Amino acid sequence: MALKSTIFKVELSIADVDRGYYRDHSLRVARHPSETDERMMVRLLAFALHADDALEFGRGLSAEGEPDLWQRDLTGAIERWIDVGLPDERDVRKACGRASSVDVLAYGGRAVDLWWQGARAKLERQDRLTVIELPLDASRALALLAGRSMRLQVTIQEGHVLVVDGTSSISTELRGLKAASTAR
């Protein structure tokens, strides 16, 4: 018998000062049985960092060739492709061919450095790609906030992220590894 995904209900208030985006979202996030709380919470943070009314969660770990989050236009064309973790560089290059913008939110501490050393030469050439790193202590702290019903507030300003759940707060700086080219 196959295990089913666990559904988490999230009330997410976002104040993204950099983008001038201030909005509340009621989300239902499905966590695949093999997904950790840490990864699910990083996906939720990726949603907050790129929030838009058209941004959707992908089908998850069981759907190969699909991002963790994506935003499509009215014709179905992919505007933004977002992966979390340490995706295979071939998959990232393929995503750059399919989407107008590709973002990777890498996490995992030393593993991020090793992944970036191995993938950097090929990924640096991808004009549509942005790669940022979430520090290990922040991703682990986010995992501790996971609950079946969550009420989170996320404030984003100049690469600084503050996540508050009413009793705890996590403050962190994101580190840019690669920025997308502005000339397209």
VOGU-3710 file (C-alpha; in Angstrom, 3 decimals, decimal comma):
1> malkstifkv> 0,000/0,000/0,000  1,401/3,387/-1,016  1,757/6,083/1,600  -0,157/9,286/1,001  1,139/12,826/1,241  0,500/14,742/4,453  -1,362/18,013/3,998  -0,236/21,093/5,915  -2,421/24,209/6,147  -0,489/27,454/6,139
11> elsiadvdrg> -1,619/31,031/6,674  1,297/32,977/5,206  1,677/36,756/5,512  4,383/38,151/3,255  5,982/41,587/3,441  8,567/41,749/0,649  9,895/45,275/0,934  12,250/44,850/-2,034  9,446/43,960/-4,461  6,714/46,031/-2,790
21> yyrdhslrva> 4,700/42,821/-2,319  2,436/42,694/0,743  -0,078/39,892/0,747  -1,640/37,080/2,754  -1,882/33,575/1,298  -3,886/30,581/2,529  -1,955/27,551/1,333  -2,303/23,802/1,439  1,119/22,207/1,166  1,435/18,496/0,456
31> rhpsetderm> 4,498/16,817/1,977  5,531/13,635/0,187  6,168/10,712/2,606  9,892/10,786/1,784  10,188/14,573/2,175  11,591/16,027/5,396  10,079/18,916/7,351  13,226/20,882/6,485  12,702/20,501/2,731  9,000/21,291/2,950
41> mvrllafalh> 9,694/24,455/4,934  12,385/25,525/2,445  9,770/25,080/-0,327  7,447/27,300/1,693  10,210/29,909/2,065  10,826/29,726/-1,704  7,125/30,482/-2,178  7,448/33,535/0,083  10,569/34,774/-1,730  8,861/34,630/-5,142
51> addalefgrg> 5,205/34,990/-4,138  2,705/35,799/-6,852  -0,961/34,978/-7,364  0,024/32,647/-10,220  2,800/30,809/-8,308  1,927/27,159/-7,607  3,551/24,222/-5,874  4,597/21,404/-8,196  3,471/17,830/-7,640  6,497/17,173/-5,479
61> lsaegepdlw> 9,221/14,572/-5,294  7,180/11,964/-7,154  6,881/14,091/-10,331  10,090/13,916/-12,335  10,713/16,807/-14,709  8,598/19,211/-12,650  9,848/21,995/-10,388  9,088/22,417/-6,702  7,209/25,604/-7,607  6,301/27,225/-10,864
71> qrdltgaier> 4,492/30,146/-12,357  2,830/29,876/-15,739  1,190/32,511/-17,898  -2,347/32,231/-19,291  -1,106/30,219/-22,280  0,597/27,670/-20,023  4,125/28,839/-20,841  6,439/28,614/-17,833  7,464/32,051/-16,604  9,307/30,954/-13,454
81> widvglpder> 10,745/27,566/-12,450  11,872/27,157/-8,833  13,796/24,230/-7,365  14,983/23,802/-3,785  17,916/21,742/-2,603  20,747/20,595/-4,838  19,216/19,718/-8,221  21,128/17,901/-10,936  22,846/20,485/-13,173  21,428/18,803/-16,309
91> dvrkacgras> 17,898/19,289/-14,954  18,642/22,942/-14,198  19,984/23,528/-17,729  16,889/21,833/-19,171  14,670/24,081/-17,007  16,546/27,141/-18,342  15,471/26,077/-21,829  11,834/25,724/-20,781  11,266/28,738/-18,497  11,802/32,488/-18,743
101> svdvlayggr> 13,367/32,504/-15,274  14,884/29,706/-13,166  15,639/29,976/-9,447  17,414/27,511/-7,185  17,194/27,909/-3,409  20,073/25,706/-2,273  20,415/24,466/1,292  22,418/21,814/3,092  25,514/23,499/4,508  28,804/22,104/3,199
111> avdlwwqgar> 26,905/20,038/0,613  25,926/23,297/-1,128  29,593/24,236/-1,548  30,403/20,821/-2,996  27,377/20,900/-5,316  28,223/24,417/-6,538  31,882/23,490/-7,162  30,751/20,624/-9,379  27,969/22,446/-11,225  29,261/26,006/-11,376
121> aklerqdrlt> 31,150/25,831/-14,680  28,072/24,700/-16,593  25,473/26,714/-14,664  27,357/30,034/-14,821  26,523/30,139/-18,558  22,765/30,027/-17,934  21,550/33,624/-18,311  18,092/32,901/-16,882  19,374/31,259/-13,703  19,573/32,655/-10,174
131> vielpldasr> 21,069/30,548/-7,377  20,873/31,574/-3,717  21,906/29,708/-0,592  19,944/29,403/2,626  22,332/28,823/5,561  22,137/25,417/7,244  21,186/26,812/10,657  18,246/28,669/9,086  16,900/25,648/7,190  17,118/23,515/10,339
141> alallagrsm> 15,395/26,221/12,396  12,620/26,410/9,785  12,084/22,650/10,159  11,325/23,188/13,847  8,432/25,512/12,899  6,679/22,799/10,868  3,224/21,882/12,057  0,034/20,592/10,456  -1,467/24,057/10,848  0,866/27,055/10,649
151> rlqvtiqegh> 0,512/30,811/10,787  3,730/32,408/9,510  4,851/35,948/8,802  7,768/36,461/6,425  9,532/39,788/5,965  12,090/40,153/3,179  14,405/43,126/2,766  17,784/43,419/1,005  18,578/39,693/1,198  17,573/39,503/4,855
161> vlvvdgtssi> 14,678/37,203/5,755  12,709/37,148/9,002  10,240/34,308/9,628  7,946/34,560/12,657  5,362/32,051/13,854  4,032/33,821/16,955  6,373/32,159/19,455  9,649/31,844/17,529  11,523/33,893/14,988  14,254/33,049/12,506
171> stelrglkaa> 16,440/35,765/11,072  18,877/34,964/8,269  20,800/36,379/5,344  20,572/34,705/1,951  23,834/34,336/0,022  23,764/34,876/-3,718  25,808/32,324/-5,660  24,667/33,400/-9,129  22,402/36,154/-10,424  20,418/35,970/-13,647
181> star> 21,687/38,126/-16,466  19,725/41,372/-16,838  20,276/41,527/-20,615  17,887/39,198/-22,447
//
